Amino acid sequence: MTIRPLLLRCLPAVACLLFLSAAAPAFAGDRGSDHRARGCARQFELAQRMDMESFRDYDAETFRAVHDERAITIFASGARRVGIDAIMTALASHFANREAQWTWTEVYRVVDGCNAAFILYETVYEIPRIGFRQHAYTGVTYSHDGHRWLAIADQGTPLP
């Protein structure tokens, strides 16, 4: 058998394979976006944990890194700070004194693919030396910038 008849017999199969490989992304559209959404959800899990743990562990550098420059914080006291620099200034004593105890329990979570996410925590912030204890709901909103999740809004609501 010469090569030409072999090519003629294989040509339909090759054409079919080329078509299917070119069309595969269109057929897998939902699976591709599902895969990306799962990846963003995993990435979000890490980002929100870094946010909470960096505050607990007095890691100001990491805390700053997981916040958008335009972030806003509304403390349970009602005080409001806009911009990560203002937020870090307001939290300076927390990071410097390293005596507060921060605990949280997740109450509610919504992750919208690779767009936005929200978590509501029940939190306790205590400074035993001075008898300070604040029990609150803390809601944190995150945005995905195309590469990573960043906290953009944080609001505390006091609880009894």
Kinemage of the C-alpha trace (Angstrom):
@kinemage 1
@onewidth
@group {chain A} dominant
@subgroup {mainchain}
@vectorlist {calphas} color= white
{ca met a 1} P 0.000 0.000 0.000
{ca thr a 2} L 1.397 3.373 -0.955
{ca ile a 3} L 1.189 6.416 1.233
{ca arg a 4} L -1.409 8.223 -0.876
{ca pro a 5} L -4.250 5.699 -0.407
{ca leu a 6} L -3.415 5.522 3.301
{ca leu a 7} L -3.640 9.307 3.603
{ca leu a 8} L -6.945 9.357 1.743
{ca arg a 9} L -8.362 6.782 4.151
{ca cys a 10} L -7.102 8.643 7.234
{ca leu a 11} L -8.002 12.128 6.075
{ca pro a 12} L -11.638 12.005 7.298
{ca ala a 13} L -10.495 10.818 10.737
{ca val a 14} L -7.809 13.509 10.937
{ca ala a 15} L -10.294 16.196 9.878
{ca cys a 16} L -12.749 14.983 12.508
{ca leu a 17} L -10.066 15.074 15.215
{ca leu a 18} L -8.993 18.583 14.199
{ca phe a 19} L -12.596 19.787 14.293
{ca leu a 20} L -13.225 18.247 17.703
{ca ser a 21} L -10.038 19.649 19.195
{ca ala a 22} L -10.886 23.125 17.876
{ca ala a 23} L -14.483 22.894 19.088
{ca ala a 24} L -13.675 21.371 22.490
{ca pro a 25} L -13.471 24.700 24.354
{ca ala a 26} L -16.955 25.647 23.136
{ca phe a 27} L -18.367 22.279 24.180
{ca ala a 28} L -16.599 22.471 27.548
{ca gly a 29} L -17.667 26.051 28.250
{ca asp a 30} L -19.514 25.315 31.471
{ca arg a 31} L -16.905 22.852 32.666
{ca gly a 32} L -14.164 25.435 32.082
{ca ser a 33} L -15.998 28.110 34.033
{ca asp a 34} L -16.869 25.587 36.761
{ca his a 35} L -13.188 24.709 37.041
{ca arg a 36} L -12.259 28.399 37.287
{ca ala a 37} L -14.974 29.007 39.901
{ca arg a 38} L -13.701 26.086 41.988
{ca gly a 39} L -10.177 27.488 41.728
{ca cys a 40} L -11.387 30.901 42.869
{ca ala a 41} L -13.275 29.316 45.767
{ca arg a 42} L -10.080 27.547 46.898
{ca gln a 43} L -8.120 30.774 46.497
{ca phe a 44} L -10.807 32.614 48.469
{ca glu a 45} L -10.580 30.112 51.317
{ca leu a 46} L -6.894 30.905 51.652
{ca ala a 47} L -7.385 34.684 51.393
{ca gln a 48} L -10.091 34.907 54.050
{ca arg a 49} L -8.059 32.675 56.378
{ca met a 50} L -5.005 34.917 55.862
{ca asp a 51} L -7.175 37.938 56.688
{ca met a 52} L -8.472 36.520 59.967
{ca glu a 53} L -5.255 34.813 61.056
{ca ser a 54} L -3.002 37.785 60.269
{ca phe a 55} L -5.153 39.946 62.542
{ca arg a 56} L -5.113 37.300 65.271
{ca asp a 57} L -1.339 36.792 64.936
{ca tyr a 58} L -0.455 40.538 64.797
{ca asp a 59} L 0.972 40.180 61.267
{ca ala a 60} L 0.430 43.727 60.005
{ca glu a 61} L 2.245 43.129 56.705
{ca thr a 62} L 0.000 40.223 55.684
{ca phe a 63} L -3.115 41.985 56.964
{ca arg a 64} L -2.314 45.000 54.786
{ca ala a 65} L -1.533 42.775 51.770
{ca val a 66} L -4.975 41.112 51.787
{ca his a 67} L -6.811 44.463 51.719
{ca asp a 68} L -7.570 46.686 48.763
{ca glu a 69} L -6.030 50.169 48.999
{ca arg a 70} L -9.587 51.598 48.922
{ca ala a 71} L -10.889 49.349 51.718
{ca ile a 72} L -13.313 50.663 54.313
{ca thr a 73} L -13.730 49.519 57.901
{ca ile a 74} L -16.652 50.390 60.110
{ca phe a 75} L -15.797 49.305 63.621
{ca ala a 76} L -18.431 47.970 66.034
{ca ser a 77} L -18.028 51.276 67.901
{ca gly a 78} L -19.282 53.095 64.795
{ca ala a 79} L -15.885 54.594 63.954
{ca arg a 80} L -15.203 54.568 60.206
{ca arg a 81} L -11.871 54.478 58.389
{ca val a 82} L -11.488 54.691 54.618
{ca gly a 83} L -8.345 53.461 52.863
{ca ile a 84} L -5.909 50.830 54.053
{ca asp a 85} L -3.515 53.473 55.426
{ca ala a 86} L -6.237 54.921 57.675
{ca ile a 87} L -7.307 51.421 58.726
{ca met a 88} L -3.729 50.449 59.607
{ca thr a 89} L -3.320 53.659 61.615
{ca ala a 90} L -6.489 52.882 63.570
{ca leu a 91} L -5.257 49.325 64.237
{ca ala a 92} L -1.658 50.294 65.042
{ca ser a 93} L -1.996 49.626 68.783
{ca his a 94} L -3.473 46.189 68.103
{ca phe a 95} L -0.443 45.171 66.034
{ca ala a 96} L 2.092 46.896 68.330
{ca asn a 97} L 0.777 45.827 71.752
{ca arg a 98} L 0.166 42.195 70.771
{ca glu a 99} L -2.127 41.511 73.713
{ca ala a 100} L -5.627 41.332 72.260
{ca gln a 101} L -7.252 37.964 71.727
{ca trp a 102} L -9.245 37.586 68.501
{ca thr a 103} L -11.589 34.678 67.886
{ca trp a 104} L -14.129 34.150 65.139
{ca thr a 105} L -16.697 31.639 63.987
{ca glu a 106} L -18.023 31.700 60.457
{ca val a 107} L -21.802 32.125 60.351
{ca tyr a 108} L -22.536 32.699 56.661
{ca arg a 109} L -20.676 32.707 53.336
{ca val a 110} L -21.429 33.595 49.715
{ca val a 111} L -18.808 33.295 46.970
{ca asp a 112} L -19.850 34.538 43.533
{ca gly a 113} L -17.386 32.718 41.285
{ca cys a 114} L -14.329 34.900 40.734
{ca asn a 115} L -16.167 38.174 41.302
{ca ala a 116} L -17.083 38.899 44.901
{ca ala a 117} L -17.531 37.149 48.223
{ca phe a 118} L -18.990 37.899 51.633
{ca ile a 119} L -18.455 36.229 54.991
{ca leu a 120} L -20.264 36.940 58.233
{ca tyr a 121} L -18.373 35.985 61.386
{ca glu a 122} L -19.371 36.002 65.018
{ca thr a 123} L -16.321 37.533 66.665
{ca val a 124} L -14.885 38.249 70.084
{ca tyr a 125} L -12.125 40.795 70.622
{ca glu a 126} L -10.703 40.812 74.139
{ca ile a 127} L -7.950 42.601 75.998
{ca pro a 128} L -7.951 40.784 79.363
{ca arg a 129} L -5.452 43.145 81.044
{ca ile a 130} L -7.971 46.002 80.921
{ca gly a 131} L -11.152 43.912 81.079
{ca phe a 132} L -12.209 44.814 77.531
{ca arg a 133} L -14.462 42.359 75.679
{ca gln a 134} L -16.364 43.068 72.480
{ca his a 135} L -18.739 40.489 71.013
{ca ala a 136} L -19.867 41.329 67.478
{ca tyr a 137} L -20.974 40.208 64.069
{ca thr a 138} L -18.258 41.112 61.594
{ca gly a 139} L -19.127 41.113 57.900
{ca val a 140} L -16.288 41.165 55.383
{ca thr a 141} L -16.736 41.726 51.651
{ca tyr a 142} L -14.026 40.643 49.232
{ca ser a 143} L -13.426 41.385 45.570
{ca his a 144} L -11.331 39.431 43.068
{ca asp a 145} L -8.992 41.664 41.066
{ca gly a 146} L -8.315 39.054 38.366
{ca his a 147} L -5.372 37.612 40.279
{ca arg a 148} L -6.292 37.498 43.955
{ca trp a 149} L -8.973 38.199 46.536
{ca leu a 150} L -8.810 41.433 48.523
{ca ala a 151} L -10.938 42.602 51.434
{ca ile a 152} L -12.760 45.786 50.445
{ca ala a 153} L -15.230 46.324 53.290
{ca asp a 154} L -15.391 45.241 56.910
{ca gln a 155} L -18.205 46.141 59.266
{ca gly a 156} L -18.787 45.221 62.882
{ca thr a 157} L -22.140 45.146 64.651
{ca pro a 158} L -22.034 44.808 68.459
{ca leu a 159} L -23.795 41.871 70.080
{ca pro a 160} L -24.787 41.569 73.732
